Amino acid sequence: MEDLFSEELEALHARSLDRNLREIGSAQGSEVEIAGHRLINFSSNDYLGLANDARSRKAATAAIYQFGVGAGASRLISGTQSQHLRLEGALAKWKGTEAALSFSSGYAAALGTIPALADKDDVVVLDKLCHASLIDGAKLSGAVLRVFPHNHVGKLESHLEWAGRKHPGRRVLIVTESVFSMDGDRAPLRELVEMKKRFGAMLMLDEAHAVGVIGPNGRGLAAAENLSEEVDVQMGTLSKALGASGGYICGARTLIEWLINRARSFIYSTAPPPAMAAAALAAVDFLSSPEGEERRLSLWKRIRLMRELLPRLDVERSPLSVGRLNNSNQCSTLNDIGSAIFPLIVGDEKAALDLAAGLQSEGFLVPAIRYPTVAKGSARLRITVTAAHEPAQIRALCQTIERLRCR
């Protein structure tokens, strides 16, 4: 048994594609502790610094005293507690929908929702860069799958025309993200809505990396573009800008009732701990407040600073580059990035690991992202900015990257 995977692991190591866990010995924040060393953390999705916020901790602690640690059962048995319902009510109000449903994770939300919406002979059309959870949910549905090149509305149109011819009368579901997790760019949402309406399709939008960052009170890209009512299925996560854990779906009441009856990852999972729901509720309440909006705007000041200071590197002359590869429809400069995510593309997997190690030795945590998370040959450092970062920390990172690049 010891040797069962040894050759495969060696092959991964030879291609610089093996992974190892790193132990964080502190709370999430702009600085974390690894092996007794303090590192400035530019890898976290805790965009608003709420993972260790006093409001969330206080709410979670109070819920533990009232409800205990675990929910004890699935939501349809005896696991639905007051905190779950309060959270879902607050999410629906915040997102401007009739109802909401929370899941144990964003992955579970995708894995349960897509198969509940589409089955054999239906068609699911995905953006090529959709998150693995969306891809897995689409595969699990058994529907006919079509993939369009990233943000390529023309190819999406041809897929929708094909679906209408080959699968007349069947449900067609378009699936995409509002902010793409590895590139930080935005979906052309207005054009996608036009396509959905023209072809009578449904639109599922994963707002995981937009919620808390984009739109009034951090409600996401759909709210920012006044298109919330045009998005049939609004998906998001509680574990990034909201600083807690879990996922959710917002939409029409009938949609939520259908998911309660058909989303297997919801039906057959023990309910999330009530303390986690309470922490997420505190985060939603905070984002809905003037203080929360001030925190979000503070994040954008740091995003603009990173845009200004991060070296703009030449793809042709440097092993490092800021931007994206192999897509003529995509921009390649920092000024086009509309989120808290900054991809510093290296290309070669070993070179990306070396750069990450060099930054860690200088006191920065920015892990390398490699295949299969991103395409082969597009390994990168995924830099994320949070409201908790000090301007001096951002300046120090950018200066260090430039210095390491010039070695």
Secondary structure as GFF3:
##gff-version 3
##sequence-region A 1 407
A	DSSP	alpha_helix	6	14	.	.	.	ID=ss1
A	DSSP	beta_strand	31	34	.	.	.	ID=ss2
A	DSSP	beta_strand	37	41	.	.	.	ID=ss3
A	DSSP	alpha_helix	54	67	.	.	.	ID=ss4
A	DSSP	pi_helix	75	79	.	.	.	ID=ss5
A	DSSP	alpha_helix	82	95	.	.	.	ID=ss6
A	DSSP	beta_strand	99	103	.	.	.	ID=ss7
A	DSSP	alpha_helix	106	117	.	.	.	ID=ss8
A	DSSP	beta_strand	123	127	.	.	.	ID=ss9
A	DSSP	alpha_helix	132	141	.	.	.	ID=ss10
A	DSSP	beta_strand	144	148	.	.	.	ID=ss11
A	DSSP	alpha_helix	153	166	.	.	.	ID=ss12
A	DSSP	beta_strand	172	177	.	.	.	ID=ss13
A	DSSP	alpha_helix	189	199	.	.	.	ID=ss14
A	DSSP	beta_strand	202	206	.	.	.	ID=ss15
A	DSSP	three_ten_helix	216	218	.	.	.	ID=ss16
A	DSSP	alpha_helix	221	224	.	.	.	ID=ss17
A	DSSP	three_ten_helix	228	230	.	.	.	ID=ss18
A	DSSP	beta_strand	233	237	.	.	.	ID=ss19
A	DSSP	beta_strand	247	251	.	.	.	ID=ss20
A	DSSP	alpha_helix	253	262	.	.	.	ID=ss21
A	DSSP	alpha_helix	264	267	.	.	.	ID=ss22
A	DSSP	alpha_helix	274	287	.	.	.	ID=ss23
A	DSSP	alpha_helix	290	309	.	.	.	ID=ss24
A	DSSP	beta_strand	321	322	.	.	.	ID=ss25
A	DSSP	three_ten_helix	334	336	.	.	.	ID=ss26
A	DSSP	beta_strand	341	347	.	.	.	ID=ss27
A	DSSP	alpha_helix	349	361	.	.	.	ID=ss28
A	DSSP	beta_strand	364	365	.	.	.	ID=ss29
A	DSSP	beta_strand	368	369	.	.	.	ID=ss30
A	DSSP	beta_strand	379	384	.	.	.	ID=ss31
A	DSSP	alpha_helix	391	405	.	.	.	ID=ss32
###
